[in-house]
Amino acid sequence: MKSSLASALIRLTAFALAGLFVLMLLRPEIFVRSAPIAEIQQSRGQLPAVGPISYADAVAQAAPAVVNINTAKVVTERRITLFDDPIFRHFFGDQLRIVPRQRLETSLGSGVIVSKEGYILTNNHVIDGADEIQISLHDGRTSKARLIGSDPDTDLALLQVQLDKLPAITFGRSKPMRVGDVVLAIGNPFGVGQTVTMGIVSATNRSQLGISNQENFIQTDAAINPGNSGGALIDAFGNLIGINTAIFSKTGASHGIGFAIPVATTQHVMEQLIEHGEVQRGWIGVEMQNLTPELADSFNLSTTHGAVVAGIYRNGPAAKAGLTPGDIITHVDGEAVQSGEEIAHRALNRPLGSTLKLLGSHNGKTAAWNVIIGPKQ
């Protein structure tokens, strides 16, 4: 009896040891004491590339539509001489004063052909005060251009040339652009000739930079230098997403901080200049304060995007729609907005008489308003 029991225990022990050995082979981590370290996610291999190896196709599509702009204006300057001194004028009279001298001042910039009808978008500061505007195409042709209209508030201007077979650029959609998207800047920096630089979208909706009155810039680290102004900022497929406008620099050279006007703004301004010769801006008649964490806490809100209505213009569009001071605006046309500047910008670029649908809260309850866009006052 004892012999059979011992034999059974030996067999059981052998089976247990064999199972333990197999388990150690298959799951060795069970027998390793885990250290108290942070859990990390390890890559399982090389991620597939999602972008093109070359952007030559994008450049080939967009570059022919980017032009060089040369402007000239006559500047009258008054020479300072001894005859301007009051004592000399007392003894010799005004007949000896030097006649003011005129000189020709030239400047360089870039522009973008945006339609087969010969319309060219550029910056207002490129052509401001010019007596003559000359454009040079990618194919070697040159032509004088006439000014259709300008908008200093956005620093945009619209020109037109009378030429056949013009290569118009394809408009993209600047709104879906995300920080990190690849962009290319095409222009004529320092007058050396058409140049392409590459970077990414560094930020969107940049404002309060002191560049223009209406600011909603795309920021990019694609090199933009003097002469690039008015040129094209394109996406990786060759579509126009902005007009290069300014750089942030203490030396005048590119430091990797450039700004472009989004294509949605440029298209609106272009249409207004063609139709009216000027830009008619929308207005809803409110003063707004950005929704800070402190304000959100005082209003018992769980979000900090949007703006608080700080004031209402009497008999303005917002007042007629029922908005009151203290109301919170968080969405415009169903999309979340981050600031009062963004709300005002949405109104500015809407046609007069159109409806702006606002969503937010009134006295702690969800509210909606339909505001009829009026002319800016």
PLY file of the C-alpha trace (Angstrom):
ply
format ascii 1.0
element vertex 377
property float x
property float y
property float z
element edge 376
property int vertex1
property int vertex2
end_header
0.00 0.00 0.00
2.77 2.37 0.99
4.71 1.44 -2.12
1.82 2.28 -4.47
1.19 5.61 -2.66
4.84 6.58 -2.96
4.82 5.62 -6.62
1.73 7.83 -7.21
3.38 10.79 -5.45
6.50 10.38 -7.56
4.45 10.33 -10.78
2.47 13.40 -9.65
5.64 15.29 -8.81
7.13 14.37 -12.18
4.03 15.63 -14.00
4.10 18.88 -11.99
7.77 19.47 -12.73
7.25 18.71 -16.40
4.32 21.17 -16.55
6.34 23.81 -14.73
9.20 23.32 -17.21
6.86 23.73 -20.20
5.33 26.85 -18.60
8.79 28.35 -18.10
9.53 27.78 -21.77
6.28 29.32 -23.00
5.73 32.13 -20.44
9.07 32.98 -18.81
7.85 36.46 -17.79
5.66 34.85 -15.12
8.76 33.85 -13.18
10.54 37.20 -13.56
9.94 39.68 -10.79
8.56 42.88 -12.34
10.30 46.11 -11.43
8.20 49.13 -10.41
8.74 51.09 -13.67
6.36 53.11 -15.95
4.49 51.23 -18.64
5.43 52.35 -22.15
4.08 51.58 -25.59
6.73 50.10 -27.87
6.58 50.55 -31.64
6.01 47.32 -33.52
8.02 48.39 -36.54
8.60 51.13 -39.06
5.51 53.27 -39.69
4.52 53.49 -43.35
5.35 56.79 -45.07
2.25 58.87 -45.80
3.84 61.76 -47.70
5.43 61.93 -51.14
9.17 61.49 -51.53
9.27 64.52 -53.83
7.13 67.64 -54.12
8.14 68.28 -57.71
4.64 67.52 -59.02
3.10 70.04 -56.61
5.60 72.69 -57.65
5.10 71.92 -61.35
1.37 72.46 -60.91
1.56 75.72 -58.95
4.77 77.46 -60.01
3.60 78.63 -63.47
0.85 80.66 -61.76
3.29 82.58 -59.53
4.56 85.81 -61.11
7.22 88.39 -60.34
5.97 91.94 -59.79
8.07 95.04 -60.46
6.64 98.41 -59.49
7.82 101.94 -60.12
6.73 105.24 -58.67
7.96 108.78 -58.98
9.12 110.19 -55.66
9.59 113.92 -55.20
12.30 114.83 -52.74
13.31 118.26 -51.57
17.04 118.85 -51.37
18.24 120.41 -48.12
20.76 123.18 -48.89
22.07 126.37 -47.33
19.41 128.26 -49.27
16.80 126.64 -47.04
18.27 128.44 -44.05
16.04 131.36 -42.93
19.07 133.72 -42.77
20.01 132.99 -46.40
16.41 133.48 -47.51
16.36 136.84 -45.69
19.33 138.17 -47.67
18.94 136.40 -51.00
15.19 135.80 -51.23
13.31 132.71 -52.35
14.44 132.94 -55.98
17.67 131.08 -55.17
15.98 128.04 -53.64
16.62 124.71 -55.34
13.67 123.19 -57.22
12.58 119.84 -55.69
14.04 116.84 -57.52
12.13 113.78 -58.70
13.50 110.25 -58.75
12.13 106.85 -59.74
11.71 104.33 -56.93
11.32 100.65 -57.78
10.42 97.59 -55.73
10.02 93.85 -56.20
7.40 91.38 -55.08
5.38 88.37 -56.12
1.82 87.59 -57.15
-0.44 84.66 -57.96
-2.60 84.24 -61.07
-5.97 83.15 -59.70
-8.15 83.02 -62.82
-7.96 82.62 -66.60
-9.34 86.18 -66.87
-5.97 87.49 -65.77
-6.69 88.35 -62.14
-3.59 88.34 -59.93
-3.58 88.44 -56.14
-0.72 90.10 -54.28
-0.08 92.15 -51.17
-1.23 95.74 -50.96
2.17 96.81 -49.66
3.80 95.43 -52.83
1.92 97.83 -55.14
0.95 100.63 -52.76
1.49 104.01 -54.42
2.91 102.51 -57.61
2.60 104.52 -60.83
3.42 101.50 -62.98
3.10 97.76 -62.31
4.93 95.23 -64.48
4.51 91.48 -64.10
6.79 88.72 -65.39
5.36 85.25 -66.00
7.05 81.93 -65.43
7.10 81.34 -69.22
9.05 84.55 -69.87
6.19 86.80 -70.93
5.83 90.27 -69.42
2.89 92.66 -69.25
1.71 95.81 -67.58
-0.99 95.22 -64.98
-3.79 97.48 -63.85
-5.00 97.74 -60.29
-8.57 96.48 -59.82
-8.70 97.32 -56.12
-6.89 97.00 -52.85
-7.74 96.27 -49.23
-5.23 97.69 -46.75
-7.09 96.06 -43.83
-5.99 92.61 -45.00
-2.98 93.83 -47.00
-4.35 92.35 -50.22
-4.59 93.80 -53.73
-6.04 92.54 -56.99
-4.42 93.18 -60.38
-5.39 92.20 -63.91
-3.42 91.57 -67.08
-4.64 91.06 -70.63
-2.86 87.91 -71.77
-3.97 84.62 -73.30
-3.48 81.08 -71.96
-2.76 82.07 -68.39
-1.93 79.28 -65.91
-4.33 79.88 -63.02
-3.58 78.24 -59.68
-5.99 75.79 -58.06
-7.52 77.00 -54.80
-7.24 74.70 -51.83
-9.07 74.85 -48.54
-7.04 76.54 -45.79
-9.43 75.57 -43.01
-8.55 71.85 -42.88
-4.84 72.70 -42.69
-3.40 71.31 -39.49
-0.30 72.17 -37.55
2.39 69.89 -38.95
1.07 69.77 -42.53
3.75 70.26 -45.20
3.60 73.56 -47.13
5.70 75.15 -49.86
6.33 78.88 -50.38
6.87 80.10 -53.95
8.04 83.62 -54.73
10.85 85.90 -55.82
13.04 86.51 -52.75
15.57 89.35 -53.10
14.81 89.42 -56.82
16.96 86.35 -57.53
14.16 84.63 -59.45
11.42 82.17 -58.63
12.34 80.13 -55.58
10.60 77.32 -53.70
11.06 76.71 -49.97
9.52 73.99 -47.82
8.24 73.87 -44.25
5.20 72.99 -42.20
2.20 74.79 -40.80
3.55 76.06 -37.48
0.27 77.56 -36.22
-3.10 78.77 -37.45
-5.36 81.73 -36.64
-2.44 83.97 -35.65
-3.62 87.50 -34.79
-2.67 90.62 -32.82
0.69 90.81 -34.59
0.38 94.41 -35.73
0.84 93.45 -39.39
-2.62 94.50 -40.61
-6.00 95.47 -39.22
-7.64 92.13 -40.04
-5.36 89.28 -38.98
-6.00 85.55 -39.19
-2.66 84.25 -40.42
-1.26 80.83 -41.16
2.19 80.67 -39.54
4.87 78.63 -41.28
8.58 77.93 -41.00
8.97 77.76 -44.79
11.59 80.42 -45.57
9.93 83.71 -46.59
12.18 86.66 -47.41
11.78 90.16 -48.90
10.40 89.69 -52.40
8.29 86.68 -51.37
5.43 89.01 -50.41
2.35 88.26 -52.48
3.62 84.83 -53.49
1.88 81.49 -53.02
1.80 79.19 -50.03
0.70 75.81 -51.37
-0.03 72.40 -49.89
1.78 69.18 -50.80
-0.53 68.72 -53.81
0.05 72.15 -55.37
-3.16 73.84 -54.18
-3.12 77.45 -52.98
-3.75 77.72 -49.25
-2.43 81.22 -48.58
-0.75 84.41 -49.80
2.67 84.97 -48.22
2.64 88.33 -46.48
5.16 88.93 -43.73
8.04 87.59 -41.67
8.85 88.01 -38.01
12.46 89.08 -37.96
14.76 91.59 -36.28
17.21 91.55 -39.18
14.88 91.46 -42.20
15.89 87.90 -43.08
13.88 84.75 -42.54
14.07 83.27 -39.04
11.55 80.51 -39.67
8.51 82.56 -38.63
6.47 83.61 -41.65
2.82 84.49 -42.09
0.36 83.92 -44.92
-3.22 85.11 -45.44
-5.54 82.07 -45.63
-7.07 81.33 -49.01
-10.62 81.70 -47.64
-9.86 85.33 -46.80
-8.15 86.00 -50.12
-11.06 84.54 -52.07
-13.58 86.67 -50.19
-11.53 89.84 -50.73
-11.02 89.03 -54.41
-14.75 88.52 -55.00
-15.56 91.78 -53.21
-12.99 93.76 -55.19
-14.24 92.36 -58.51
-17.88 93.02 -57.67
-17.69 96.29 -55.74
-14.18 97.65 -56.20
-13.85 97.61 -52.43
-14.40 95.18 -49.57
-17.75 95.40 -47.82
-17.28 93.86 -44.39
-19.86 92.22 -42.20
-20.57 93.22 -38.60
-22.79 91.90 -35.81
-22.46 94.76 -33.33
-20.96 93.19 -30.22
-17.94 93.73 -28.02
-16.47 90.43 -26.82
-14.06 89.20 -24.20
-12.28 85.89 -24.60
-13.46 83.15 -22.27
-10.58 82.63 -19.81
-10.44 79.79 -17.24
-11.39 82.32 -14.54
-14.43 83.52 -16.49
-15.42 79.95 -17.33
-15.27 79.09 -13.63
-17.41 82.10 -12.68
-20.03 81.04 -15.25
-19.81 77.37 -14.15
-18.69 76.30 -17.61
-16.67 73.18 -18.35
-15.04 74.70 -21.45
-12.81 77.70 -22.08
-13.39 78.11 -25.80
-15.57 80.95 -26.99
-16.23 84.49 -25.81
-18.38 86.49 -23.42
-20.55 89.28 -24.82
-19.25 92.36 -23.02
-21.33 94.97 -24.84
-24.07 95.35 -27.42
-24.44 98.15 -29.96
-27.92 99.61 -29.78
-30.09 98.63 -32.74
-27.22 96.55 -34.13
-27.62 93.06 -35.64
-26.83 91.28 -32.35
-29.28 93.41 -30.37
-32.02 92.68 -32.89
-31.24 88.95 -32.62
-31.74 89.04 -28.83
-28.14 88.85 -27.58
-27.47 90.58 -24.26
-24.32 91.37 -22.24
-23.15 88.29 -20.33
-24.21 85.82 -23.00
-21.65 83.17 -23.94
-20.89 82.36 -27.60
-19.17 79.02 -28.16
-20.15 77.99 -31.70
-20.62 79.73 -35.05
-22.51 77.90 -37.78
-22.17 74.68 -35.80
-18.40 74.90 -35.36
-16.59 75.62 -32.09
-14.77 78.95 -31.91
-11.80 79.74 -29.69
-12.00 83.51 -29.24
-13.91 86.70 -29.83
-11.49 87.57 -32.62
-12.48 84.40 -34.46
-16.18 85.24 -34.11
-15.61 88.76 -35.44
-13.54 87.36 -38.31
-16.35 84.98 -39.27
-18.71 87.95 -39.47
-16.27 90.08 -41.44
-16.02 87.52 -44.23
-19.73 86.87 -44.59
-21.90 88.58 -47.23
-24.10 91.40 -45.99
-27.62 90.17 -45.26
-26.55 86.57 -44.65
-27.33 84.80 -41.38
-24.72 83.93 -38.77
-25.93 81.12 -36.52
-24.56 81.47 -32.98
-24.78 78.91 -30.21
-23.91 79.36 -26.56
-25.64 80.02 -23.27
-27.90 82.65 -21.73
-28.32 82.78 -17.96
-26.78 79.33 -17.68
-29.08 77.73 -20.25
-28.29 76.67 -23.82
-29.28 79.35 -26.30
-29.13 79.97 -30.04
-29.31 83.19 -32.05
-29.66 83.92 -35.76
-27.85 87.18 -36.47
-28.33 89.00 -39.79
-24.97 90.35 -40.92
-24.95 94.13 -41.31
-22.39 96.59 -42.74
-19.39 97.33 -40.55
-19.75 100.60 -38.64
0 1
1 2
2 3
3 4
4 5
5 6
6 7
7 8
8 9
9 10
10 11
11 12
12 13
13 14
14 15
15 16
16 17
17 18
18 19
19 20
20 21
21 22
22 23
23 24
24 25
25 26
26 27
27 28
28 29
29 30
30 31
31 32
32 33
33 34
34 35
35 36
36 37
37 38
38 39
39 40
40 41
41 42
42 43
43 44
44 45
45 46
46 47
47 48
48 49
49 50
50 51
51 52
52 53
53 54
54 55
55 56
56 57
57 58
58 59
59 60
60 61
61 62
62 63
63 64
64 65
65 66
66 67
67 68
68 69
69 70
70 71
71 72
72 73
73 74
74 75
75 76
76 77
77 78
78 79
79 80
80 81
81 82
82 83
83 84
84 85
85 86
86 87
87 88
88 89
89 90
90 91
91 92
92 93
93 94
94 95
95 96
96 97
97 98
98 99
99 100
100 101
101 102
102 103
103 104
104 105
105 106
106 107
107 108
108 109
109 110
110 111
111 112
112 113
113 114
114 115
115 116
116 117
117 118
118 119
119 120
120 121
121 122
122 123
123 124
124 125
125 126
126 127
127 128
128 129
129 130
130 131
131 132
132 133
133 134
134 135
135 136
136 137
137 138
138 139
139 140
140 141
141 142
142 143
143 144
144 145
145 146
146 147
147 148
148 149
149 150
150 151
151 152
152 153
153 154
154 155
155 156
156 157
157 158
158 159
159 160
160 161
161 162
162 163
163 164
164 165
165 166
166 167
167 168
168 169
169 170
170 171
171 172
172 173
173 174
174 175
175 176
176 177
177 178
178 179
179 180
180 181
181 182
182 183
183 184
184 185
185 186
186 187
187 188
188 189
189 190
190 191
191 192
192 193
193 194
194 195
195 196
196 197
197 198
198 199
199 200
200 201
201 202
202 203
203 204
204 205
205 206
206 207
207 208
208 209
209 210
210 211
211 212
212 213
213 214
214 215
215 216
216 217
217 218
218 219
219 220
220 221
221 222
222 223
223 224
224 225
225 226
226 227
227 228
228 229
229 230
230 231
231 232
232 233
233 234
234 235
235 236
236 237
237 238
238 239
239 240
240 241
241 242
242 243
243 244
244 245
245 246
246 247
247 248
248 249
249 250
250 251
251 252
252 253
253 254
254 255
255 256
256 257
257 258
258 259
259 260
260 261
261 262
262 263
263 264
264 265
265 266
266 267
267 268
268 269
269 270
270 271
271 272
272 273
273 274
274 275
275 276
276 277
277 278
278 279
279 280
280 281
281 282
282 283
283 284
284 285
285 286
286 287
287 288
288 289
289 290
290 291
291 292
292 293
293 294
294 295
295 296
296 297
297 298
298 299
299 300
300 301
301 302
302 303
303 304
304 305
305 306
306 307
307 308
308 309
309 310
310 311
311 312
312 313
313 314
314 315
315 316
316 317
317 318
318 319
319 320
320 321
321 322
322 323
323 324
324 325
325 326
326 327
327 328
328 329
329 330
330 331
331 332
332 333
333 334
334 335
335 336
336 337
337 338
338 339
339 340
340 341
341 342
342 343
343 344
344 345
345 346
346 347
347 348
348 349
349 350
350 351
351 352
352 353
353 354
354 355
355 356
356 357
357 358
358 359
359 360
360 361
361 362
362 363
363 364
364 365
365 366
366 367
367 368
368 369
369 370
370 371
371 372
372 373
373 374
374 375
375 376
